């Protein structure tokens, strides 16, 4: 009987010990784990960004014929350096030249008719000073004829000048200083004003280039005109060339979420060429309205970016989007305020609502 009682007593003691250990474990589980925290600051994050870019001519034009004509002479070829006003090529259109001659003859005839009728009208005016010599109807008819002749003369003069202007289009001249980069015609070829798929000549200004860069929107907002940037090309990969930001498009590409910016580049010595690719290094000063946290506080998943914020003594997961980032800091935008505390190094098993 004593043996049985001892066994029962031992069982009770063991059960009590097991219960105490379970309670201790439960108490330990209820104790919140503490992680290092960081304070959210209102400050942008400056960083250097390397982006692809392209050089293009400051001015370029595709030269098409104004009218249907035959190519008579071509005075330039690809690589030819030309100045503004230089004669590039001449065209010929015999029917247009004949039209100019006819228009001039019609103008000369109309002018002669106007002068004759004008002289007759003046004589009638002189005769009308004698009472009854000229009827008022004849005088008014003569005046009307002079007016009509004047209108016809002016119309024929305008037509003649129009045809003469068209003749001037047979001489093709350079609109600005540059280099011929494309030639698609030769003497004897028929060119048409209606054909727009291939120009006769392509002219580009190469001593002054545009460095064109498509900048992501989160970086573009921090860039301003006259900011300095550096770029290099594959022809001289170790050489950094300085340029100044000249203009911003002030328009965001909705497909790529980027803004086109340009820097003017003086191409002294023609060491660069339109169409070259370049690598641009620019400094993004950061968004002045952004908040920043240590980079380790930002958690990135396949679907979202978020930080763990300590609010009202509990952990809260807050979705964010990031701006400039370095290895140490990141700009963040979202439902978060300056001065709040974020978990510096979040753990994978952290849960929302856990007391802090």
Protein Blocks (a to p, Z undefined) as FASTA:
>chain_A
ZZmmmmmmmmmmmmmmmmmmmmmmmmmmmpccddddddddddddddddddddddddfbdc
ddddfbdcddfbdcbdehiacdehiafbdcddfklmmmmmmmmmmmmmmmmmmmmmmmmm
mmmmmmmmpghkacfklmmmmmmmmmmmmmmmmmmmmmmmmmmmmmmmmpccdfbdcddf
bdcbdehiacdfklckbcfbdcddfkbccddddddfklmmmpcehiacddddfklmmbcc
ddddfbdfhiacfklopacdddddddehilacehiacddddddebjfkbccddfklpccd
fkbccddddeehiacddddddddddfkbccdddjddehiacdfbacfkbcehiaZZ
